[in-house]
Amino acid sequence: MASQGPRYPTNASYVTTDAATVPYDDDDWVSITNIMDAGANNASITSNTFDTNDYSFLATATHFGFTIPTDATSIDGIVVETGAYATGASRASWEMLQLLDVSGPIGSNKAASTVLPATAITNQSFGGAADTWSASPTVSMVNSVDFGIQFAVQQHTDNADVFLDYVRITVYYTPAVVPKPGKALRVSPTPMPPWRWASYYSGG
């Protein structure tokens, strides 16, 4: 098995108010493009209206730049990692983590109401080297600029905050089998006919 990543997106956005869908329609992300690398700057939701049971808008991260060889035999697993934290006595949780392709959301939602870490940016991992998210991923899918992840959080405390430093993806795949060079066949010399042996020993 081989892998590429973790890779960071080069495109990030969130659904605007007019296009927001229930229940992801309460608060927007600030500086969402800060998730495109791991660094000092974060995307965040710090509005005093982000209260108990509120959801963030759906955000997306795409354009990961995967270059899985086109002759790879399968995509075996996908790992999505987030670096985030949340404040509050009852911290915010992931409520949407789902892969994207050109057609939109695909496969399973891996969020599972996972609570965000407290006080400092901390890595959380979803999926695995043998987990395809029930998305039937293909090489062309993961190599596409449209491949990515959509995500959202739910708040569980009044007047609390969420900070997201990065979202990144690693793809595991099986490369094509390259046959080993074979040994050249050794051809035995053609046996000398008996009459030639007789001629040879007789000096003829």
C-alpha positions in Angstrom: 0.0 0.0 0.0 1.2 3.5 -0.8 -0.1 6.9 0.2 -0.1 10.6 -0.6 -0.5 13.3 2.0 -1.4 14.8 4.3 -2.3 17.5 1.8 -3.9 20.8 2.5 -6.6 22.4 0.4 -6.0 25.4 -1.8 -9.6 26.4 -1.8 -11.9 26.9 1.1 -15.3 28.5 1.5 -18.6 28.3 3.4 -22.2 28.3 2.3 -23.6 31.8 2.3 -26.7 32.8 4.3 -29.0 32.7 1.3 -27.9 29.2 0.4 -27.7 27.8 4.0 -29.7 24.6 4.6 -31.3 23.5 7.9 -29.8 22.8 10.4 -26.5 24.4 9.2 -27.8 28.0 9.1 -27.0 29.8 12.3 -23.5 31.2 12.2 -20.8 31.8 9.5 -17.1 31.1 9.6 -14.6 34.0 9.8 -11.4 33.8 7.7 -12.2 30.4 6.4 -9.2 30.4 4.1 -7.0 30.1 7.1 -7.6 26.4 7.2 -5.5 25.9 4.1 -2.3 25.3 6.1 -1.2 24.7 9.7 -0.1 28.0 11.1 -0.8 30.8 13.5 -4.0 32.0 11.9 -7.3 30.2 12.4 -10.8 30.2 10.9 -13.2 30.8 13.8 -16.7 31.4 15.0 -16.6 33.9 17.9 -20.0 35.6 17.5 -21.9 36.2 20.8 -24.9 34.8 19.0 -23.3 31.3 18.6 -25.2 29.7 21.4 -26.4 26.3 22.7 -27.7 24.1 19.9 -26.6 26.5 17.1 -24.9 25.1 14.0 -22.2 26.6 11.9 -22.7 27.1 8.2 -21.4 24.2 6.1 -17.9 24.9 4.9 -15.9 23.1 2.2 -12.3 22.4 1.5 -11.3 21.3 -2.0 -8.4 21.5 -4.5 -6.1 19.1 -2.6 -3.8 18.5 -5.6 -3.6 14.7 -5.3 -1.7 13.0 -8.1 -2.4 9.3 -7.5 -0.9 7.3 -10.4 -3.6 6.6 -13.0 -2.7 2.9 -13.1 -3.2 2.4 -9.3 -5.5 -0.5 -8.8 -7.6 0.9 -6.0 -8.2 3.6 -3.5 -8.0 1.8 -0.1 -8.6 4.4 2.5 -9.0 8.1 3.2 -7.9 10.0 6.4 -9.2 13.5 7.2 -7.5 15.4 10.0 -8.6 18.6 11.6 -6.7 20.9 13.9 -9.2 22.7 16.1 -10.5 23.5 19.6 -13.6 25.0 21.2 -14.2 26.9 24.4 -17.1 26.4 26.8 -18.1 24.1 29.6 -19.9 21.9 27.1 -17.8 22.3 24.0 -18.9 22.3 20.4 -18.9 19.1 18.4 -18.4 18.0 14.8 -21.8 17.3 13.3 -20.8 17.1 9.6 -17.6 15.6 8.1 -18.4 14.2 4.6 -16.4 13.8 1.4 -17.1 15.7 -1.7 -16.7 15.1 -5.4 -18.0 16.9 -8.5 -21.5 15.7 -7.8 -21.6 16.9 -4.2 -21.5 15.1 -0.9 -20.7 11.4 -1.1 -20.4 8.5 1.4 -20.7 8.6 5.1 -20.8 11.5 7.6 -17.9 10.7 9.9 -18.6 13.5 12.4 -20.3 11.2 15.0 -20.8 14.2 17.3 -17.1 14.2 18.1 -16.4 16.8 20.7 -13.7 19.4 19.8 -10.6 19.5 22.0 -10.3 22.2 24.7 -8.0 25.2 25.1 -5.5 24.6 22.2 -5.4 23.5 18.6 -5.3 19.7 18.7 -5.3 17.2 15.8 -8.3 14.8 15.4 -8.4 12.0 12.8 -11.3 10.6 10.9 -11.4 7.6 8.6 -8.4 5.3 8.1 -6.0 3.6 5.7 -8.7 0.9 5.0 -11.7 3.1 5.3 -13.3 4.5 2.1 -16.1 6.3 3.8 -18.6 4.2 1.9 -17.9 6.6 -1.0 -16.4 4.1 -3.6 -13.6 6.5 -4.4 -11.7 6.2 -7.6 -8.3 7.6 -8.7 -9.9 10.2 -11.0 -12.2 11.2 -8.1 -9.5 11.9 -5.6 -7.2 13.6 -8.2 -10.0 16.0 -9.2 -10.0 19.6 -8.0 -13.6 18.9 -6.8 -12.5 16.2 -4.3 -12.6 17.4 -0.7 -14.6 17.6 2.5 -17.6 19.5 3.9 -17.8 20.2 7.6 -19.9 21.9 10.3 -20.0 22.1 14.0 -22.7 22.5 16.6 -22.3 24.6 19.7 -23.3 23.3 23.2 -22.6 26.4 25.4 -23.8 30.0 25.2 -21.3 32.6 24.1 -18.5 30.1 23.4 -16.0 30.0 20.5 -14.7 27.6 17.9 -11.2 27.8 16.3 -10.1 25.7 13.3 -6.5 25.9 12.1 -6.4 23.3 9.3 -8.2 20.5 7.4 -6.0 18.0 5.6 -6.4 14.7 3.8 -4.3 11.6 3.2 -5.2 9.1 0.5 -4.1 5.4 0.7 -3.9 3.4 -2.5 -2.6 0.2 -4.1 -0.1 0.9 -6.8 0.0 -1.1 -10.0 2.0 -4.3 -9.9 5.2 -3.9 -11.9 6.5 -7.3 -13.0 10.1 -8.1 -12.1 12.5 -8.6 -15.0 12.7 -12.2 -15.9 15.9 -14.2 -16.4 16.8 -14.9 -20.0 16.3 -18.5 -21.0 19.6 -20.4 -21.5 19.4 -22.3 -24.7 21.4 -25.6 -24.7 23.6 -26.0 -27.7 22.3 -28.4 -30.3 23.8 -31.8 -29.7 26.3 -33.0 -32.3 24.9 -35.8 -34.4 26.6 -39.2 -33.8 28.0 -39.3 -37.3 29.8 -35.9 -36.7 31.4 -37.4 -33.5 32.7 -40.3 -35.5 34.1 -38.0 -38.2 35.7 -35.8 -35.5 37.5 -38.7 -33.8 38.6 -40.2 -37.1 40.2 -36.9 -38.1 37.8 -36.5 -41.0 
